[in-house]
Amino acid sequence: MFKHAQLESVKTWLSDPAYSSFPLHARIQRAIRQLILDGALEAGKPLPASRGLALSLGVSRDTVESAYSQLHAEGFIERRVGSGSVVSERVQHLPKRSARQCSGFSPQQVRLSQRGAAMVQGGGVGESLAPRPFEPGVPETRSFPLQIWERLQRQVLKEYGTKALAHSHPQGMAPLRRAIADYINLERGARATPERVLVLTSSQQAMTLCATVLLDAGDRIFIEDPVYVGVRKAFGAAGLECVPVPLDAEGMRVDCLHDAASSAKAVFLTPSHQFPTGATLALDRRLAVIEWARQHQAWIIEDDYDSEFHYAGKPTACIQGLDAYDRTIYIGTFTKSLFPGLRIGYMVLPPQLVAPMTVARTLLDGHSASIPQLTLARFIDAGHFGAYVRAMRGVYAGRLDVLVRLVRTHLSDDVEPRVPVGGLQMPCLLTGDLPERKVVESARQAGIELLGLTALHASSEQRAGFLMGFAAYTPDEMKAAVEDLANVFKVLKP
């Protein structure tokens, strides 16, 4: 028979709200199992008869029988005709609780691989489920035409039926690859064909593929300085040596590639809207980086993450469309232009890389879901994507203007905005003596999400400040948040 403490332990499982979603027999089964694992019930120890335990717990006998049956199936107890249930002799091989505690270790003591340590250093780079102002890189989703999307998805399901539930081609569904190629050829001046498009889940996955398929651990890659933290994580985790290259108002200082003490096997660029500065890479520098890649037989990794949202005329043609030597890998995503939950990105590859990249992709996640791909293809082909992007381009341009006015009105004593020509966020420099980290932490406590600029730099030549995303927030929401941020600055000042 159970001791009083053991019976109370089982009752705790029955009453604990944390286990309220479990059926009664599962709670009893897990409570007894835990008593065995903790050593409170030793091998050979008899268990109460099911009728008696049911009476003590206030449950039916069938409930206790179900719990005992599961414990017997798992090997924790033995059921003997005429002598009831006892704790199995097998549990003698289990370490006692004190031994398990002594041999355990805290998460801080876990030894990760070099790649694992590089991946987790500095925390995650993901966005929250409910973005707070002014989280950068987050698009507006409340005005997305859901009814159109739902209608197109129903068409897909009606036409493809259960075929849409099967594995898709690892390179991506053909209709979407055609739609992507047609779109970027027209809008970005690319040289793409459906055969050269590889559909992925994200631009981050694309960078991981580039790092692992094209480069070996120890190889050098030129990256912009400052740069998106996910870039350093993707390349650093692959064991690459990231060599920072300085920027100016016209983007990466491409001349530094030629002046470097030793060359690299690739260069990573965000030429349309450099992250985080917003600078656009000048045409002569685009041509110069193509020539550098040709001379050194190196790769250009062009991340065109939000070029749809350019507010001062049309964006400059992408590097991939200018590169006659097929040394450029073009990365695009629909996370910024449509909605983050879509999880569709892509690469346009040189012909010789299509097969190896596709095979490597199958080792990461196999393929992308068919139904969203086919729905997106129809969304693009029917002109809805272009219309939506044009509409949101106007909305975002207006919101950027509002944010600039608000910052200059309420934060002018502490912050200098650097107005970008496009993108979804605006860099701001701190003009006073307040520490960047203190500002960012205090803002977060006030419900405002700012991305500090200092951590995005590799060199010591950096200016303290932060990024302010504006795309996902209405003028009224931004006004309230900027006023709250102004109060944060007031509190921080001596």
C-alpha positions in Angstrom: 0.0 0.0 0.0 1.1 3.6 -0.7 2.5 5.6 2.1 0.7 8.9 2.8 3.3 11.0 1.0 3.1 8.8 -2.1 -0.6 9.0 -2.3 -0.5 12.8 -1.9 2.0 12.9 -4.8 -0.5 11.1 -7.0 -3.2 13.5 -5.9 -1.0 16.4 -6.8 -0.8 15.2 -10.4 -4.6 14.9 -10.5 -5.2 18.5 -9.2 -2.2 20.3 -10.8 -3.5 22.7 -13.6 -0.3 22.0 -15.5 -1.6 18.5 -16.3 -5.3 19.4 -16.8 -5.1 18.5 -20.5 -4.1 14.9 -19.6 -6.8 12.3 -19.2 -7.1 11.0 -15.6 -5.6 7.6 -16.3 -2.5 9.3 -17.9 -2.0 11.6 -14.8 -2.1 8.6 -12.5 0.2 6.6 -14.7 2.7 9.4 -14.9 2.6 10.1 -11.2 3.4 6.5 -10.3 6.1 6.3 -13.0 7.7 9.4 -11.5 7.6 7.8 -8.0 9.4 4.8 -9.5 12.0 7.0 -11.3 12.6 9.0 -8.1 13.3 5.8 -6.2 10.3 6.3 -3.9 8.8 3.0 -5.1 11.5 0.4 -5.3 11.7 -2.9 -7.2 9.3 -5.5 -5.8 7.2 -2.9 -4.0 3.5 -3.8 -4.2 1.1 -1.3 -5.5 -2.4 -0.7 -4.1 -5.2 -2.8 -5.5 -6.9 -0.9 -8.3 -10.2 -0.8 -6.4 -8.6 0.6 -3.3 -6.5 3.2 -5.1 -9.6 4.3 -7.1 -11.5 4.9 -3.9 -8.6 6.9 -2.4 -8.3 9.1 -5.5 -12.0 9.5 -6.1 -11.9 8.0 -9.6 -13.3 4.9 -11.3 -11.6 1.6 -11.0 -11.3 1.5 -14.9 -9.3 4.6 -14.7 -6.7 3.1 -12.4 -6.7 -0.2 -14.4 -5.9 1.9 -17.5 -3.0 3.5 -15.7 -1.7 0.2 -14.5 -2.0 -1.4 -17.9 0.2 1.4 -19.4 2.8 1.0 -16.7 2.9 -2.7 -17.3 3.2 -2.2 -21.1 6.2 0.2 -20.5 7.9 -2.3 -18.1 7.6 -0.3 -14.9 5.3 -2.8 -13.1 4.5 -6.5 -13.2 1.0 -7.8 -12.9 0.7 -11.2 -11.2 -2.5 -13.2 -11.1 -3.6 -13.6 -7.5 -0.9 -11.3 -6.0 -1.7 -7.9 -7.6 0.8 -5.4 -9.1 4.3 -4.8 -8.0 7.2 -2.6 -9.2 9.2 -4.4 -11.8 12.6 -5.8 -11.0 13.9 -4.0 -14.1 13.8 -0.7 -12.3 16.8 -1.9 -10.2 18.9 -0.7 -13.2 17.6 2.8 -12.9 20.0 5.3 -11.2 18.6 6.6 -7.9 17.4 10.2 -8.0 20.4 11.5 -6.0 22.8 9.8 -8.5 21.0 11.4 -11.4 21.1 14.8 -9.8 24.8 14.5 -9.1 25.6 13.4 -12.6 23.5 16.0 -14.2 24.6 19.4 -15.4 23.2 22.8 -16.0 22.5 24.2 -19.5 25.5 26.6 -19.0 27.8 23.5 -18.7 26.7 22.0 -22.0 29.6 21.7 -24.4 28.5 22.7 -27.9 30.3 22.1 -31.1 32.1 25.1 -32.6 29.3 25.4 -35.1 26.7 25.2 -32.4 28.4 27.8 -30.3 28.7 30.1 -33.3 25.0 29.7 -34.0 23.7 30.5 -30.5 26.2 33.3 -29.7 24.4 36.5 -29.1 20.9 35.0 -29.0 18.4 34.4 -31.7 17.6 36.5 -34.7 14.0 35.5 -35.1 11.1 38.0 -34.9 8.4 37.8 -32.2 5.0 36.5 -33.0 3.4 39.8 -32.2 5.8 42.6 -33.3 6.2 45.6 -31.0 7.1 49.0 -32.3 9.7 49.5 -33.7 10.8 46.0 -34.6 12.7 46.3 -37.9 12.1 44.2 -41.0 8.4 43.4 -40.2 5.9 44.1 -43.0 2.3 45.2 -42.6 0.0 42.1 -42.6 -3.4 43.5 -41.5 -4.2 44.8 -45.0 -3.1 41.7 -46.9 -5.9 40.5 -49.3 -6.7 37.3 -47.5 -9.9 36.7 -49.4 -8.0 36.7 -52.7 -5.4 34.3 -51.2 -8.1 32.0 -49.9 -9.9 31.9 -53.2 -6.7 31.1 -55.1 -5.9 28.4 -52.5 -9.3 26.8 -53.0 -8.6 26.8 -56.8 -5.3 24.9 -56.1 -7.0 22.3 -54.0 -9.8 21.8 -56.5 -7.4 21.4 -59.4 -4.7 19.3 -57.8 -6.7 17.5 -55.2 -4.7 15.1 -53.1 -1.6 15.5 -55.4 -1.1 18.9 -53.5 -0.6 16.9 -50.3 2.4 14.9 -51.6 6.0 15.8 -51.6 6.9 18.6 -53.9 9.9 18.7 -56.2 13.0 19.7 -54.1 13.8 22.5 -56.5 10.3 23.9 -56.1 7.0 23.7 -58.0 7.4 24.5 -61.7 4.6 27.2 -61.8 6.2 29.1 -58.9 9.7 28.9 -60.5 8.3 30.3 -63.7 6.4 33.1 -61.9 9.5 34.1 -59.9 11.8 34.1 -63.0 9.3 36.2 -65.0 8.8 38.7 -62.1 12.5 39.3 -61.3 13.4 39.5 -65.0 10.9 42.3 -65.4 11.2 44.1 -62.1 14.9 43.6 -61.1 16.6 43.2 -64.5 17.7 39.7 -63.7 18.7 36.9 -66.1 16.6 34.1 -64.7 15.0 31.0 -66.1 12.7 28.6 -64.2 15.4 26.0 -64.4 17.8 28.2 -62.5 15.4 29.0 -59.6 15.6 27.0 -56.3 12.6 27.6 -54.0 13.5 27.6 -50.3 12.0 28.5 -47.0 14.0 31.7 -46.3 17.0 33.8 -47.3 18.7 32.5 -44.1 18.4 28.9 -45.5 19.9 30.2 -48.8 22.9 31.7 -47.0 23.4 28.4 -45.1 23.4 26.5 -48.3 25.9 28.9 -49.9 28.2 28.6 -46.9 28.2 24.8 -46.8 28.1 23.9 -50.5 30.5 26.5 -51.9 33.0 27.1 -49.1 35.1 25.0 -46.7 35.7 25.7 -43.1 38.5 28.2 -42.8 37.8 29.9 -46.2 37.4 33.6 -46.2 34.3 35.5 -47.2 34.0 39.3 -47.5 31.0 40.7 -45.8 29.6 44.3 -45.3 30.4 46.1 -42.1 27.9 46.6 -40.5 25.8 43.6 -41.5 22.7 41.7 -40.5 23.6 39.4 -37.5 22.1 36.4 -39.3 24.8 36.7 -42.0 27.6 36.3 -39.5 25.7 33.4 -37.9 25.2 31.5 -41.1 28.8 32.0 -42.3 30.5 31.8 -38.9 28.6 28.6 -38.0 30.0 27.0 -41.2 33.5 27.8 -40.0 34.2 30.6 -42.5 36.4 33.5 -41.7 34.2 36.6 -42.2 36.3 39.6 -43.3 34.5 42.9 -42.8 34.6 45.5 -45.6 33.7 49.1 -44.7 30.9 51.1 -46.2 30.2 54.7 -47.2 27.2 56.5 -48.7 27.4 54.4 -51.9 27.6 51.0 -50.2 30.4 48.6 -49.8 33.9 49.9 -50.5 34.6 47.5 -53.3 38.1 48.8 -53.8 38.9 47.2 -50.5 38.4 43.8 -52.0 41.4 44.4 -54.3 43.4 46.0 -51.5 42.9 43.1 -49.0 46.0 41.4 -47.9 44.6 38.1 -49.1 41.6 37.4 -51.2 38.4 35.6 -50.4 36.3 32.9 -52.1 33.1 34.9 -51.9 31.6 38.3 -51.1 28.2 38.9 -49.5 26.2 42.0 -50.4 22.9 43.7 -49.9 23.2 46.1 -52.8 19.6 47.4 -53.1 19.2 48.5 -49.5 22.2 47.8 -47.4 21.3 46.4 -44.0 21.3 48.3 -41.7 22.5 51.6 -43.3 20.0 51.6 -46.2 22.7 52.6 -48.7 22.4 51.6 -52.3 25.5 50.2 -54.0 26.5 52.5 -56.9 26.5 51.1 -60.4 30.3 51.4 -60.9 30.8 49.4 -57.7 28.4 46.7 -58.9 30.4 46.4 -62.1 33.7 46.4 -60.1 32.5 43.5 -57.8 31.6 41.5 -60.9 35.1 42.0 -62.3 36.6 41.1 -59.0 34.7 37.9 -58.9 35.7 37.1 -62.5 39.4 37.7 -61.7 39.4 35.6 -58.6 36.9 33.0 -59.6 35.0 33.9 -56.5 31.2 34.0 -55.8 29.0 37.0 -55.3 26.1 36.3 -52.9 23.5 39.0 -53.5 20.8 39.3 -50.9 17.9 41.3 -52.4 15.7 41.0 -49.3 13.4 44.0 -49.8 14.1 45.7 -53.1 10.4 45.9 -53.8 10.2 48.8 -51.4 12.3 51.6 -53.0 10.8 55.1 -52.5 12.9 57.2 -54.8 12.3 55.9 -58.3 12.9 52.4 -59.4 15.7 50.4 -57.8 19.0 49.8 -59.6 19.3 46.6 -61.6 20.4 43.6 -59.6 24.0 42.5 -59.8 22.9 39.1 -61.1 21.4 40.7 -64.2 24.7 42.5 -64.9 26.9 39.5 -64.4 27.8 37.9 -67.7 30.2 35.4 -66.0 27.6 33.6 -63.9 29.4 34.1 -60.6 26.4 35.6 -58.8 23.9 33.8 -56.6 20.8 35.9 -56.2 18.7 35.5 -53.0 15.1 36.7 -52.7 12.3 36.2 -50.2 8.5 36.9 -49.9 8.8 37.3 -46.1 9.1 41.1 -46.4 7.0 41.7 -49.5 4.0 39.6 -48.4 4.0 38.1 -44.9 6.5 36.2 -42.7 4.3 33.2 -42.2 4.5 32.3 -45.9 8.1 30.9 -45.4 9.0 31.0 -49.1 12.3 32.3 -50.4 14.4 31.4 -53.4 17.8 31.5 -55.1 18.6 32.2 -58.8 21.7 30.1 -59.4 24.4 29.8 -62.1 23.5 26.8 -64.2 26.4 24.7 -62.8 25.1 25.1 -59.2 21.5 24.1 -59.7 22.0 20.4 -59.3 24.4 20.4 -56.3 22.4 23.1 -54.4 19.1 21.2 -55.0 20.7 17.9 -53.7 22.1 19.7 -50.7 18.7 21.3 -50.0 17.1 17.9 -49.7 19.4 17.1 -46.8 18.2 20.2 -44.9 14.4 19.9 -45.2 13.6 17.9 -48.3 11.2 20.4 -50.0 8.8 23.3 -49.5 5.1 22.8 -49.0 3.2 22.5 -52.3 0.0 24.3 -51.5 1.6 27.7 -50.5 3.9 27.5 -53.6 1.0 26.9 -56.0 -1.1 29.6 -54.4 1.7 32.1 -54.5 2.3 31.2 -58.2 -1.3 32.1 -59.0 -1.1 35.2 -56.8 1.9 36.4 -58.9 0.5 35.4 -62.3 -2.8 37.0 -61.8 -1.1 40.4 -61.0 -2.1 40.5 -57.4 1.5 40.4 -56.2 2.5 43.4 -58.3 -0.7 45.4 -57.3 -0.1 44.6 -53.6 3.5 45.6 -53.7 2.7 48.9 -55.4 0.0 49.6 -52.8 2.2 48.8 -49.9 5.1 50.8 -51.4 2.9 53.9 -51.1 1.8 53.0 -47.6 5.3 52.4 -46.4 6.7 55.6 -48.0 4.0 57.5 -46.1 4.8 55.8 -42.9 8.5 56.5 -43.3 7.7 60.2 -43.7 5.6 60.1 -40.6 8.3 58.5 -38.6 10.9 61.0 -39.7 8.7 63.9 -38.6 7.9 62.2 -35.3 11.6 61.6 -34.5 12.6 65.1 -35.5 9.8 66.5 -33.4 10.1 64.4 -30.2 13.6 63.0 -30.2 15.7 65.7 -31.9 17.8 66.4 -28.8 19.0 62.8 -28.6 18.6 61.1 -32.1 19.6 61.9 -35.6 17.6 60.0 -38.2 19.3 58.7 -41.4 16.5 58.6 -43.9 16.8 55.7 -46.3 15.7 55.6 -49.9 13.8 52.3 -49.3 13.4 49.3 -47.0 11.3 48.7 -43.9 13.4 50.4 -41.2 15.3 53.6 -40.6 18.7 53.9 -38.8 19.0 56.5 -36.1 22.2 57.7 -34.5 22.5 58.7 -30.9 23.8 62.2 -30.6 24.2 62.4 -26.8 26.2 60.5 -24.2 23.6 57.9 -23.4 24.9 54.3 -23.8 23.2 52.5 -26.7 22.6 49.4 -24.6 20.9 51.3 -21.9 18.6 53.0 -24.3 17.7 49.7 -26.0 17.1 47.9 -22.8 15.0 50.7 -21.3 12.9 51.0 -24.5 12.3 47.3 -24.4 11.0 47.6 -20.8 8.6 50.3 -22.1 7.3 47.9 -24.8 9.4 49.3 -27.6 11.7 47.1 -29.7 14.8 48.7 -31.0 17.8 47.0 -32.7 21.1 48.4 -31.6 23.6 49.3 -34.3 26.8 48.6 -32.4 26.4 44.8 -32.4 26.0 44.8 -36.2 29.6 46.2 -36.6 32.7 44.0 -36.7 35.2 46.9 -36.6 35.7 49.5 -33.9 34.6 52.3 -36.3 31.0 52.4 -35.3 28.3 54.9 -34.3 25.9 54.1 -31.5 22.3 54.1 -32.5 19.4 51.8 -33.4 17.1 50.7 -36.1 13.4 51.7 -36.1 11.0 49.6 -38.2 8.1 51.5 -39.5 6.3 49.3 -42.1 4.0 47.3 -39.7 2.8 50.3 -37.6 0.1 52.9 -38.3 0.9 56.6 -37.9 -1.1 56.6 -34.6 0.8 53.6 -33.3 4.1 55.2 -34.2 3.1 58.5 -32.6 2.2 56.8 -29.3 5.4 54.8 -29.4 7.7 57.7 -30.2 6.1 59.7 -27.3 6.8 56.7 -25.0 10.4 56.6 -26.3 10.8 60.3 -25.6 9.8 59.6 -22.0 12.4 56.9 -21.9 15.1 59.4 -22.9 13.8 61.8 -20.3 14.1 59.3 -17.5 17.6 58.2 -18.6 19.0 61.7 -18.6 20.7 62.8 -15.4 
